[in-house]
Amino acid sequence: MSVHKRKYDSGKITWSYIFDAPWSTLEKRVQLKRSGFETKKEAVEAEAARRTEATAEHDAMKRGNTRILPKTLGQLLEEFYSYCSTVQSPRTLSPKTIERYRETSRYLDPALLALSLPEITPLHLHREWERLLRNGGQGRHSGRPLSAKTVRNFAGVLSGGYGRAILWGLTEMNPVTNSEPPIPQPKEALALSIDQEQLLVDASTHPVLPMILELAASLGARRGEVMALRWSDERDGRALIARSLCQTKEGLHFKSAKGRNVRLVTIPESCRRLLDTHRERQAEFRRQFADDYRTDLDLIICQPNGEPLKPDSISAAASLLARKLKLPKGASLHSLRHTHASQLLAGGMEISAVSARLGHKSVGTTLKIYAHMIEGRDEEAAKTWERLNKREPEAERKKM
């Protein structure tokens, strides 16, 4: 039986599954397992799904057996990138993410990439993290020290590649685990004041940027989510955020919203009025372009002919405007998302509601980013507890 029950001393019961992978052999046994399920049914269903996934992976491996298997770190990463970009892969990533992953290989030392998988130790990788922090990448990237956050992201990519290599039977260990990648210092998200936010929105002379800034400030949505909004996504005063516009070297792509987190966000009245005005201006362009207008895209934010705008160009325009207005260093289009969240939290909005509006995967993500907005409210919490429990200070009781 591949599903097992475990009972702890506390009385708690959990379920787990374990089975031999399809590529397991007598000489090299590979087992797939997972624990922590609350019920037997959950464990059985999860096992069935993992067996199906493992079978698909094994079939793909057999189809690719005519190709040379990856032997070096560089070859493994290329195989990993290709795997993550296939539709059949359970780890399918967006074209933009794959593009960023590939950037990792351009920064890594060619000598490290040429090493065979069994040769690479945690010390090799530790030295590479140190080199990247000190000198940056290779070629045109040389001499530009990388941040701890960037280097840790690189380590995450390599760890993902090694994790897949273990499943493929190419190696038995993940050296990234013990390589001690740098831990970045927590950085507070930059939020603008209400006046600074309004100044940024009002000062733009760009034909579409003011509407983009207003939507970002009012909805707390990400750049790509704002630029992918359609008129059909506006429903009874709310916006359906279900996708994002992504820009890569290959062009523009629409993809699912981050984390596939579809949400309905109420549009503030002031923003709805601006959208009505924007729709009227857009209707004029529709008349001018006639049949050449891209009515099939139905975009709220677009070029005069209805084609999508380039997100990177919009971000650059917003950052340039912020610098001209002498707003805090680092102010950008994304700062309006942080401003939106900070204003709601400062106004006493429940963090769970703010998290849902932002489309975060969990409240924990919101807490991690905006912890500084919540700290210092412990005294307020104590007073609230006193009020709810109707307990009065001793001095007040003596007066009675």
C-alpha positions as CSV (number, residue, x, y, z in Angstrom):
1,M,0.0,0.0,0.0
2,S,1.5,3.4,-1.0
3,V,-0.7,5.5,1.4
4,H,0.2,5.5,5.1
5,K,-1.2,6.8,8.3
6,R,0.8,8.3,11.1
7,K,-0.5,8.9,14.6
8,Y,1.4,11.3,16.9
9,D,1.5,11.2,20.7
10,S,-0.8,14.2,20.8
11,G,-3.5,12.2,19.0
12,K,-3.1,14.1,15.7
13,I,-3.3,11.9,12.6
14,T,-1.7,12.6,9.2
15,W,-1.5,10.7,5.9
16,S,1.3,10.4,3.4
17,Y,2.1,8.6,0.2
18,I,5.3,6.9,-1.2
19,F,5.9,5.0,-4.4
20,D,8.7,4.1,-6.8
21,A,9.2,6.6,-9.7
22,P,8.6,5.2,-13.2
23,W,12.3,5.7,-14.0
24,S,13.4,3.8,-10.8
25,T,15.6,0.7,-11.4
26,L,16.9,-2.1,-9.3
27,E,20.3,-0.5,-9.4
28,K,19.1,3.0,-8.6
29,R,15.8,3.2,-6.7
30,V,14.0,6.6,-6.8
31,Q,11.0,7.1,-4.6
32,L,8.4,9.9,-4.8
33,K,6.8,10.8,-1.5
34,R,4.8,13.5,0.3
35,S,3.4,13.8,3.8
36,G,1.2,16.1,5.9
37,F,-2.3,15.3,4.4
38,E,-5.2,15.6,6.9
39,T,-7.3,12.8,5.4
40,K,-6.7,9.5,3.6
41,K,-8.8,10.8,0.6
42,E,-6.5,13.8,0.2
43,A,-3.4,11.5,0.2
44,V,-4.9,9.1,-2.3
45,E,-5.9,11.9,-4.7
46,A,-2.5,13.6,-4.4
47,E,-0.8,10.3,-5.1
48,A,-2.9,9.7,-8.2
49,A,-2.1,13.1,-9.5
50,R,1.7,12.7,-8.8
51,R,1.7,9.3,-10.5
52,T,0.1,10.8,-13.6
53,E,2.7,13.6,-13.6
54,A,5.6,11.3,-13.1
55,T,4.4,9.0,-15.9
56,A,4.3,12.1,-18.3
57,E,7.8,13.1,-17.2
58,H,9.1,9.6,-17.8
59,D,7.5,9.5,-21.3
60,A,9.1,12.8,-22.1
61,M,12.4,11.5,-20.9
62,K,12.1,8.4,-23.1
63,R,11.2,10.5,-26.1
64,G,14.3,12.6,-25.5
65,N,16.6,9.6,-25.1
66,T,18.0,10.1,-28.6
67,R,19.5,13.3,-27.4
68,I,22.6,13.6,-25.3
69,L,21.7,13.8,-21.6
70,P,22.9,16.9,-19.7
71,K,26.3,16.3,-18.1
72,T,27.5,19.8,-17.2
73,L,25.8,22.5,-15.2
74,G,25.3,24.6,-18.3
75,Q,23.6,21.7,-20.2
76,L,21.4,21.0,-17.2
77,L,20.2,24.6,-17.0
78,E,19.4,24.7,-20.7
79,E,17.4,21.4,-20.3
80,F,15.7,22.9,-17.3
81,Y,14.7,26.1,-19.1
82,S,13.4,24.2,-22.1
83,Y,11.4,21.9,-19.7
84,C,9.9,24.9,-17.9
85,S,8.8,26.5,-21.2
86,T,6.8,23.5,-22.4
87,V,3.0,23.5,-22.1
88,Q,3.1,19.8,-20.8
89,S,5.4,20.7,-18.0
90,P,3.7,20.9,-14.5
91,R,6.2,23.7,-13.8
92,T,5.3,25.8,-16.9
93,L,6.5,29.4,-16.6
94,S,5.7,32.5,-18.5
95,P,8.0,33.7,-21.3
96,K,9.1,36.6,-19.2
97,T,10.2,34.3,-16.3
98,I,12.0,32.0,-18.7
99,E,13.8,35.0,-20.2
100,R,14.9,36.0,-16.7
101,Y,16.0,32.5,-15.9
102,R,18.2,32.4,-19.0
103,E,19.8,35.7,-17.9
104,T,21.1,33.7,-15.0
105,S,23.4,31.6,-17.2
106,R,24.9,34.8,-18.8
107,Y,26.1,36.0,-15.4
108,L,27.6,32.7,-14.1
109,D,31.2,31.9,-14.5
110,P,31.7,29.8,-17.8
111,A,34.2,27.6,-15.9
112,L,31.5,26.7,-13.4
113,L,28.9,26.0,-16.2
114,A,31.5,23.7,-17.8
115,L,31.9,21.5,-14.7
116,S,30.2,18.1,-14.7
117,L,27.3,17.7,-12.2
118,P,29.0,15.3,-9.9
119,E,32.0,17.7,-9.6
120,I,30.1,20.7,-8.3
121,T,30.2,21.1,-4.5
122,P,28.5,23.7,-2.2
123,L,31.9,25.4,-2.0
124,H,32.0,25.9,-5.8
125,L,28.7,27.7,-5.5
126,H,29.5,29.6,-2.4
127,R,32.6,31.1,-4.2
128,E,30.4,32.0,-7.1
129,W,27.9,33.8,-4.9
130,E,30.8,35.8,-3.4
131,R,32.2,36.6,-6.9
132,L,28.8,37.9,-8.1
133,L,28.4,40.0,-5.0
134,R,31.9,41.5,-5.5
135,N,32.4,41.7,-9.3
136,G,29.1,41.0,-11.0
137,G,28.7,38.9,-14.1
138,Q,30.7,38.1,-17.2
139,G,31.5,40.3,-20.3
140,R,29.5,43.5,-20.3
141,H,28.1,42.6,-16.9
142,S,31.6,42.4,-15.4
143,G,32.5,44.9,-12.7
144,R,28.9,45.6,-11.7
145,P,28.4,44.0,-8.3
146,L,25.0,42.3,-7.9
147,S,22.6,42.8,-5.0
148,A,22.1,40.0,-2.4
149,K,18.5,39.7,-3.6
150,T,19.6,39.1,-7.2
151,V,22.3,36.5,-6.2
152,R,19.8,34.7,-4.1
153,N,17.4,34.6,-7.0
154,F,20.2,33.0,-9.1
155,A,20.6,30.4,-6.4
156,G,16.9,29.7,-6.6
157,V,17.1,29.1,-10.3
158,L,20.0,26.7,-9.9
159,S,18.3,24.9,-7.0
160,G,15.2,24.4,-9.2
161,G,17.4,23.0,-11.9
162,Y,19.1,20.6,-9.5
163,G,15.8,19.5,-8.1
164,R,14.6,18.5,-11.5
165,A,18.0,16.8,-12.2
166,I,17.5,14.6,-9.1
167,L,14.0,13.6,-10.4
168,W,15.6,12.8,-13.8
169,G,18.2,10.7,-12.2
170,L,21.1,12.9,-13.4
171,T,22.5,13.5,-9.9
172,E,21.8,12.5,-6.3
173,M,22.3,15.8,-4.5
174,N,21.5,19.5,-4.7
175,P,24.7,21.4,-3.8
176,V,22.8,24.7,-3.6
177,T,21.2,23.6,-0.4
178,N,24.5,24.0,1.6
179,S,26.1,26.8,-0.5
180,E,24.9,29.6,1.8
181,P,23.5,32.1,-0.7
182,P,23.3,35.6,0.7
183,I,20.3,36.7,2.6
184,P,19.1,40.1,1.5
185,Q,18.2,42.7,4.1
186,P,14.5,43.5,4.3
187,K,13.6,46.6,2.3
188,E,10.5,48.7,3.0
189,A,8.3,49.1,0.0
190,L,8.4,52.8,-1.2
191,A,5.0,54.4,-0.8
192,L,4.1,58.0,-1.8
193,S,2.1,60.5,0.2
194,I,-1.4,61.3,-1.0
195,D,-0.1,64.7,-2.4
196,Q,2.8,63.1,-4.1
197,E,0.6,60.5,-5.7
198,Q,-1.8,63.1,-7.0
199,L,1.1,65.2,-8.3
200,L,2.4,62.2,-10.3
201,V,-1.0,61.5,-11.8
202,D,-1.8,65.2,-12.6
203,A,1.6,66.2,-14.0
204,S,1.8,63.7,-17.0
205,T,1.2,65.0,-20.5
206,H,1.4,61.5,-22.0
207,P,-1.8,60.6,-23.8
208,V,-2.4,57.4,-21.8
209,L,-0.1,57.5,-18.8
210,P,-2.4,59.5,-16.5
211,M,-5.1,56.8,-16.9
212,I,-2.6,54.0,-16.2
213,L,-1.4,55.8,-13.1
214,E,-4.9,56.4,-11.9
215,L,-5.8,52.7,-12.3
216,A,-2.7,51.6,-10.6
217,A,-3.3,54.0,-7.7
218,S,-7.0,53.2,-7.4
219,L,-6.9,49.4,-7.8
220,G,-3.5,48.6,-6.4
221,A,-2.9,46.4,-9.4
222,R,0.4,45.4,-11.0
223,R,1.6,47.1,-14.2
224,G,0.8,44.2,-16.5
225,E,-2.6,43.7,-14.9
226,V,-3.6,47.3,-15.5
227,M,-2.4,47.1,-19.1
228,A,-4.2,43.9,-19.8
229,L,-7.6,45.2,-18.6
230,R,-10.5,45.0,-21.2
231,W,-13.7,47.0,-21.2
232,S,-15.5,43.7,-20.8
233,D,-13.6,43.2,-17.5
234,E,-15.5,46.1,-16.0
235,R,-18.5,44.6,-14.3
236,D,-21.0,46.5,-12.1
237,G,-18.4,48.9,-10.8
238,R,-15.8,46.3,-10.3
239,A,-12.8,45.2,-12.4
240,L,-12.0,41.5,-13.1
241,I,-8.3,41.1,-12.8
242,A,-7.6,37.8,-14.5
243,R,-4.6,38.3,-16.8
244,S,-1.4,40.4,-17.4
245,L,0.4,41.9,-20.3
246,C,4.0,40.6,-20.5
247,Q,6.9,42.0,-22.6
248,T,9.8,39.9,-23.7
249,K,12.4,40.1,-26.4
250,E,10.1,38.1,-28.6
251,G,7.3,40.6,-28.2
252,L,4.1,41.1,-26.1
253,H,2.1,38.3,-24.6
254,F,-1.0,38.1,-22.5
255,K,-0.8,35.6,-19.6
256,S,-2.7,34.6,-16.5
257,A,-2.5,37.0,-13.6
258,K,0.4,36.3,-11.2
259,G,-0.2,33.1,-9.3
260,R,-3.3,32.6,-11.4
261,N,-5.0,34.7,-8.8
262,V,-8.2,35.9,-10.4
263,R,-10.0,38.6,-8.4
264,L,-12.8,41.2,-8.6
265,V,-11.7,44.6,-7.4
266,T,-14.2,47.4,-6.7
267,I,-13.3,50.5,-8.7
268,P,-13.5,53.8,-6.7
269,E,-16.1,56.3,-7.9
270,S,-13.5,58.9,-8.8
271,C,-11.7,56.4,-11.1
272,R,-15.0,55.3,-12.7
273,R,-15.6,58.9,-13.8
274,L,-12.2,59.1,-15.3
275,L,-12.8,55.8,-17.1
276,D,-16.0,57.2,-18.6
277,T,-14.1,60.2,-20.0
278,H,-11.3,57.9,-21.2
279,R,-13.9,55.7,-23.0
280,E,-15.2,58.7,-24.9
281,R,-11.8,59.7,-26.1
282,Q,-11.1,56.1,-27.2
283,A,-14.4,56.0,-29.1
284,E,-13.1,58.9,-31.2
285,F,-10.0,56.9,-32.1
286,R,-12.2,53.9,-33.0
287,R,-14.2,56.1,-35.5
288,Q,-10.9,57.5,-37.0
289,F,-9.3,54.1,-37.5
290,A,-12.6,52.4,-38.5
291,D,-11.9,48.8,-39.6
292,D,-8.2,49.1,-38.7
293,Y,-8.9,49.5,-35.0
294,R,-8.2,46.3,-32.9
295,T,-11.7,45.9,-31.5
296,D,-11.0,42.2,-30.9
297,L,-8.5,43.2,-28.1
298,D,-11.0,45.4,-26.3
299,L,-8.2,47.0,-24.3
300,I,-8.8,49.9,-21.9
301,I,-5.1,50.9,-22.1
302,C,-3.9,50.9,-25.7
303,Q,-2.4,52.7,-28.6
304,P,-4.7,54.9,-30.8
305,N,-5.4,51.9,-33.1
306,G,-6.3,49.6,-30.2
307,E,-2.9,47.7,-30.1
308,P,-1.3,47.1,-26.7
309,L,1.4,49.4,-25.4
310,K,4.8,48.2,-24.3
311,P,4.9,47.9,-20.5
312,D,8.6,48.7,-20.3
313,S,8.1,52.0,-22.1
314,I,5.3,52.9,-19.8
315,S,7.4,52.1,-16.7
316,A,10.3,54.2,-18.1
317,A,7.9,57.2,-18.7
318,A,6.5,57.0,-15.2
319,S,10.0,56.8,-13.6
320,L,11.2,59.7,-15.7
321,L,8.2,61.8,-14.6
322,A,8.8,60.9,-11.0
323,R,12.4,62.1,-11.2
324,K,11.4,65.3,-12.9
325,L,9.0,66.0,-10.1
326,K,11.7,65.2,-7.6
327,L,9.7,62.6,-5.9
328,P,11.5,60.2,-3.4
329,K,14.4,58.2,-5.1
330,G,13.2,55.0,-6.6
331,A,9.6,56.2,-7.1
332,S,8.0,54.4,-10.0
333,L,4.8,53.1,-11.5
334,H,5.0,50.1,-9.0
335,S,5.2,52.6,-6.1
336,L,1.5,53.3,-6.7
337,R,0.7,49.7,-5.8
338,H,2.6,50.1,-2.6
339,T,1.0,53.4,-1.9
340,H,-2.5,51.9,-2.4
341,A,-1.7,49.1,0.2
342,S,-0.1,51.5,2.7
343,Q,-2.9,53.9,2.6
344,L,-5.5,51.2,3.2
345,L,-3.5,49.7,6.1
346,A,-2.9,53.2,7.6
347,G,-6.6,53.7,7.4
348,G,-7.3,50.6,9.5
349,M,-8.3,48.2,6.8
350,E,-8.0,44.5,7.8
351,I,-4.9,43.1,6.3
352,S,-6.8,40.1,4.9
353,A,-8.9,42.4,2.9
354,V,-5.9,44.3,1.6
355,S,-4.1,41.1,0.7
356,A,-7.2,39.9,-1.3
357,R,-7.4,43.3,-3.1
358,L,-3.7,43.1,-4.0
359,G,-4.0,39.5,-5.3
360,H,-1.3,38.2,-2.9
361,K,-1.0,34.4,-2.7
362,S,-1.4,34.6,1.1
363,V,-1.8,37.1,3.9
364,G,1.8,36.1,4.9
365,T,3.1,37.7,1.7
366,T,1.3,41.0,2.6
367,L,2.7,40.9,6.1
368,K,6.2,40.4,4.8
369,I,6.0,43.4,2.5
370,Y,4.1,45.8,4.7
371,A,5.1,44.7,8.2
372,H,6.4,48.3,8.9
373,M,2.9,49.6,8.4
374,I,1.5,47.3,11.1
375,E,4.2,47.6,13.7
376,G,3.7,50.1,16.5
377,R,0.0,49.4,16.8
378,D,0.3,47.1,19.8
379,E,-0.7,49.8,22.3
380,E,-3.8,50.4,20.2
381,A,-4.5,46.7,20.2
382,A,-4.3,46.6,24.0
383,K,-6.7,49.5,24.4
384,T,-9.1,47.8,22.0
385,W,-9.0,44.6,24.1
386,E,-9.7,46.6,27.3
387,R,-12.7,48.3,25.6
388,L,-14.1,45.0,24.3
389,N,-13.8,43.4,27.7
390,K,-15.2,46.5,29.4
391,R,-12.3,46.7,31.9
392,E,-11.6,50.1,33.3
393,P,-8.3,51.2,34.8
394,E,-8.0,51.0,38.6
395,A,-8.0,54.8,39.0
396,E,-11.4,54.9,37.3
397,R,-12.8,52.2,39.6
398,K,-11.7,54.1,42.8
399,K,-13.7,57.1,41.7
400,M,-16.9,55.1,41.7
